[in-house]
Amino acid sequence: MTNLEEGVSQKFQKGTNTIFWGESLHVLNTQIADASVDLIFADPPYNIGKTFGAFKDRWASDRDYAQWCYQWLDLCVKKLKPNGSMYVMSSTQCIPYLDIYLREKLTILSRIVWAYDSSGVQARSRYGSLYEPILFGVVNKKEYTFNAQEILVEAKTGATRKLIDYRKATPTQYNTQKVPGNVWNFPRVRYRMPEYEEHPSQKPEALLERIILASSDKGDVVLDPFSGTFTTSAVAQRLGRVSIGIERECDYVKIGLRRLGIQADFNGEALQKPTKSYQAQNPYQLSVFEEL
């Protein structure tokens, strides 16, 4: 089956997990109640020319792209509860448009850098991009969820270097844990990782786990308006949250249905994870690949 017509959506639901197959603007307008969502993670197309199924990620200009983003940003803000939070990603060249626009809608608490190692061919005539920006904003800066104890990381000053703070009346070793800063080092999803799905810009589960643990509680509603491989929904499900995912591309909807255990088949097609090329036909071949 091809994608649905514009202005049409289809709902799939099981337990606390819901998938909407359709355009984000339409679904946000017609299917999601205002002030009903605790946390939104928005990872839209970046306007950098990638292909997502039948959709080509390219607008006529950055300004046209920004105008499209403003439409769904306005809707997302309306869907947040009075103590809700939103994380927004985009390309390095386009995030300034969204940052400036969102400052009038939310309080931007952090501008996060998701940094990762290079892969493939890097730029030769400029500095290659090794990060993606994330905006973290809240509706009410005096009342929002932030579970610092759930996301602590090692503080090398105390944990590794074991330095002592001699400025205190009683010299004390520095803390061994801390809340992460705004530079997050998570590897990109690679082909051989168990979580890998066939998608050009899949985000790692570790990234979403930090966001969901920090900015929501068990039972809270987590919405992803551009679900892709439904990593947000899968992590939300694992962490005991209520998940809502929106996706326009049929092939990615099928990934979500399988990944969340909502359906085992779709229009007569068994939903199975594709076999990877290194999963060889005989044990000898497999052992050779595993040694590489």
N, C-alpha and C positions, 0 to 999 in steps of 0.2 A: 504494500500500500504506500502511496506517496503522501506528502504532507497535507494537512487539512487546509481548506480554503481560509482566506483572511476573514476574521470575524466569527470563526467557529472554533470551539474547543471541546475536548473530551476529557472526562475525569476518571481516574483510576484510584481506588482507595482500598487499603487493607490495614486494619488496626489504626495506629496513629500516623500512618504514612500516606500522603496523598501526592499524586502526580497529575498535573494538568498538561495535556498535549495541545499546544496552541501558541499564538503570539503573546508575548509577555504583556504588552500594552492592553490587549483585549482581556486577558485573564485577570490582570490586576484591576482593571476597571469593573469587571462584571462578577468575578468569583471570590475575591478576597475582601472581607469586611474591613472597614476603616478601624483603626486603633485596635487591631486584633493580633498583632505580631510582636513578639519580644525581640527577635533578632533577625536581621536581613544580611545576607552575604550576597553581594552582586558582582559577578564576574562576567561582564558583557563582552561581545566582540570588541576588539581593540582598534578597528579601522586600520589594520596593517596588511590586509590582503590575504588572510588565511581563508581556506575553504572549509565550511562546516556543512557537510552533506550537500544539500542543494543551495545553500546560502553562501554568497561571496562577501567576505568581510571587507567591504570597501565603499566609503561614501565619497561624494564628489569633492568634498573638502573637509578639513577638520571642523570648520564652523557648522557644516551640515550635520556632521557626526555629533557634535556637542548639542545641537538643537534636539536631535533624537534622544540623546541621553537625558536632557532636561525633562522630557516627557515622562520617562519611567522613573526618574529620580523623584519628581513631584508625587507620583503615585505611591512610590515606596514610602516616602515620608508620611503620607496620609495613613498608610497601613500600620505604622508603628504605634505601639502603646505609649502612653505618656512617659514611661520610663524605659522606652526601647532604645536599641542601638543598631547601627548599620555600618558595615564594612563595604567599601567600594574599591574595585580594582579597575585599572585601564592602562593604556600604554604610557610610557614616560612622556611622550609628546602631547598626549591629550589630557592627562590627569590634571594639569593646571586649570583647564576650563571647568572641570567638575569640582575641583577644590574651591575655586572662587565662588561658583554658583551655590554650592552646598553650605558655605559659610552663612548664607542668608536663611537657611532652612534648619540647620543643626549646629550644635557646638562641635567643632572638630577638635578632638582631644589628642589625637596622634596621627602623624604621617609616617607610615611604616614602610620599610624597605625589605622586600623579600629577596634576599640575595642567594645566588646559586653559582655553581661552577659552570664554565663554558662547555659547550658541546658542538660538535660539527665544525664547520668553517666559520671563523670569526671575521670581523671586518678588517680590511687591510688599509683603508684610507681614512679611518676615523676610529674612535674608541667604541668597541663593541659593547652592547648592552648585556649586563650581567645581573640585572635586578628588575623587579616589577613593583610599582608603588601601590600602596593600600592606604585609603583614608578610613579612619575610625571616628565616627561621629555619634552623638547621642542627642535625644530630644531634650532632655533636662539634665544639665551638668551637675545639678545638686541631687539627683535621684536616678541612678542607673545601676545595672548589674555589672560588677567587676570582681570576679572570684580570684583574687591574687594568689591565694594559697593553692589553687588548683593548677597553676601554670609556672610554679617556681622552677628556676634553672640554677645550675651551679654558679656560685660567685667565686671566681678564681682567687681573688684576694684572700679570702678566708679558707676556701676548700683546698686549693692547690698550693698557694704560696704560704698559707697559714700565718699571715702577717698580723701583728698586734697593734691595736689602736692605743697608743700611749698618751693620747690627749685626755682620756677619761681618768677620773679619780682612781679607779681601779683598772689598770691596763687589761683590756679584753680583746680576744681574737675577733677579727672581723667575721661577719656572718658568712656562712657557707652556702647560702641560697639567696636568691633575689628574684624580683619580678623581671622578666625579660625587657631589654631595651627595645628600641624601635628598628633595629636591624636584625632580621630573622634569617638564620641560615638553615634552610631545608633543601635537600636535593630535589631536583625536578623528577617527575615520574619517568622512569626508564622502562624500556621494553621488557626486561627480564623481571621487573618487580611484580609480585602477585597482584597488586592493585591496578596494574596497567589495563587500560581500555583503549579502544581504537578511537582516538580523538586528538586533534592537533594542539590542544592547550589544556590538557588535564592538570588539575591542581592536586598536590599531594595531601593525603589524609592527615599527615602530621600538622600541616598548616591549618586545616579546618578544625582539627581537634583543639588546638590552642585557642582559636577564636571562639568556638562553641563552649568550651569549658570556662573561658574567662567571662563571656558576655551573656550567658544564659544559665538557667537552673534546670534541673530535671523537671519534665512536664511542660517546659516552656515551648512556644511555637517558634520554629526556625524556618525562614522562607528563603529560597534561592530562585530569583526570577529568570536566571539563565543557567539551567542546571547542567547541561552538557552530559557528563558521565555520572551525574548525581552523587558526587563525592560528598557534598554538603549534606544531602539527605541520608546517605549511608552512615556517615559519622554521627549525625544527629540521632539516628535510630539506635546505633550502638551505645550512645551516651544517655539514652532514655528521654530524648526530647521528641516533640511532635514535629514532623517534617512536612513541608510543602515545597514541591519542586515544579517549576514551569519550564517547558522545553518545546520548541517548534519543530525540531527535526525528528522524524519518525524513528530513524535508526538509534538515536540517542535515547528516545523514550523507551525503546525496547531494552536498552542497557539498564535504565532505571527500574523497569518492571522486574527484570531478573535480579538486579543487585539488591533491591529492597524486598524481594520475595513476594511481590504483589501478584504476579502471574508467572506461570511456568511456560506459557505459550502465548502467541499473539497472532490472531487470524490464521490459526492452524500451523504456525511456525514455532517449533520448539526453541525456547530462549536459552541458549547455551553460550558460555564464554568461548570465543574462537580459540582454536589450537594455535599456539605460537610456533614459529618456524624452528626454534631450537628443541621443541618437544619432538624428538626424532622417532623414526619408525621402529628402531630396534635398540636394545639396551646398549650395544657397543657404541652406536652413534651418540646416544645420550651421554654416556660416560665421557666421550671425547669433548662434547660441548661443555659439560660441567667443569672440566679441567681448565677451560680457557679463562 
